């Protein structure tokens, strides 16, 4: 049986230890602010992990630094690969060390959403001496990319990039800017599972509400279809999130609902599909009645 919780209440190392002691096999799915990671266990031992382009031990270390987000354990979910050879004890010890180091780094790098920008320190003369990795970081700084995006582009962990940026910030070569606010997608205009009317100039808070709506629809679908429908629902959910991040309006939500319902009839039968369609309509009706 799966279980889930908040990383604010239970930190990842504690959750891993709890499952490993029981000798269970399965996968952890972890989510935070649009990011998603996976950790696979066989008989309580971590054998594979992914987070974006990261895989194996570095993915474990990055996920262990998350102080918020949600986790869900799916028992019996087999690992698609084996990228970890170290023992759980060694992995968790290194994770604890990095968490302590993050506390130091966060004094100058409080958020991975910040945007690094190169500057020449006032009064600085002569040659700037940097190592290869520091020059590599500078090559990806364009005044627009966030720290997480730079790490993704380089195929490095956010921890490695943050350590390098810490030194560059300390030297005065880099300043960290707040990211600009995202453009808000349009709110839905109808509660039916039909194309919803677009609104002009939605306030910024609607963007957050639409993300909550997508999450709510996903949770309802998972509750109706169970683990058999989870991969399909996750795929539709991810696409909707990507579309909303790219500035799509309510058509992204419409497509997500249609894809899930189209698959539900084949996977669970017409009765489940009808029930899920009714629940989607109820959720959309409730959202529209309270939408700005």
Secondary structure, 3 states (H helix, E strand, C coil): CCEEEECCCCCHHHHHHHHHHHCCCEEEEEEECCEEEEEEEECCEEEEEEECCEECHHHHHHHHCCCCCEEEEEECCCCCCCCCCCCHHHHHHHHHHHHHHHHHHCCCCCCCCCEEEECCCCCCCCCCCCCHHHHHHHHCCCCCCEHHHHHHHHCCCHHHHHHHHHHHHHCCCEEEECCCCCCCCCCCCCCCCCCCCCCCCCCHHHHHHHHHHHHHHHHHHHHHHHHHHHHHHHHHHHHHHHHHHCCCCCHHHHHHHHHHHHHHHHHCCHHHHHHHHHHHHHHHHHHHHHCC
